[in-house]
Structure formats: structure tokens, C-alpha cells
Amino acid sequence: MAHLDDIIQQVDETLERHIIVEMNTLLIALSDDAQLSREDRYAQQQRLRIAIAQKGNGRSHKEEDARREQLTKGGEIL
């Protein structure tokens, strides 16, 4: 159980930092963690997947707005 507790804490800390690269790295690392049961591994990976999807959606809107603004400076498409 101690290993699972460590993993849960690690996932919590990664989620708090809101950095997709770290989330993806941990997601991949969990795939190879033989100490976790399949169900425990899936539960922690799912938490990361959901956070990545939510953060990715928010970021893409900001990027789209910035790109649209850049392309339409002065009302004309450059």
C-alpha cells in the first residue's frame, strides 16, 4: 500500500503544477509500474488523462485566439 500512497501523492503534486509535459511523463511511467495493480494504475492514469484533456482544451482556445489575432492585425489577414 505504501507504493500506491506514494504514487497518489506524486500524481496529486503533478496535477497541482498544471504542467502537461510532467503529466504525460508520469502517465507513461505508470504504464511500466509493475508494483501497482491494474486497477490502481488505471485509476491514477485516468486522473492524469482527464487533467491533460481539460488543460489542453483551455490552452488550445488561448492559442487559437492568439493566432487569430496575429493573422488579422488591422482587420486584414496577413
Stockholm file with secondary structure:
# STOCKHOLM 1.0

chainA/1-78         MAHLDDIIQQVDETLERHIIVEMNTLLIALSDDAQLSREDRYAQQQRLRIAIAQKGNGRSHKEEDARREQLTKGGEIL
#=GR chainA/1-78 SS CHHHHHHHHHHHHHHHHTCHHHHHHHHHHHHTCTTSCHHHHHHHHHHHHHHHHHHHHHHHHHHHHHHHHHHTGGGSCC
#=GC SS_cons        CHHHHHHHHHHHHHHHHTCHHHHHHHHHHHHTCTTSCHHHHHHHHHHHHHHHHHHHHHHHHHHHHHHHHHHTGGGSCC
//
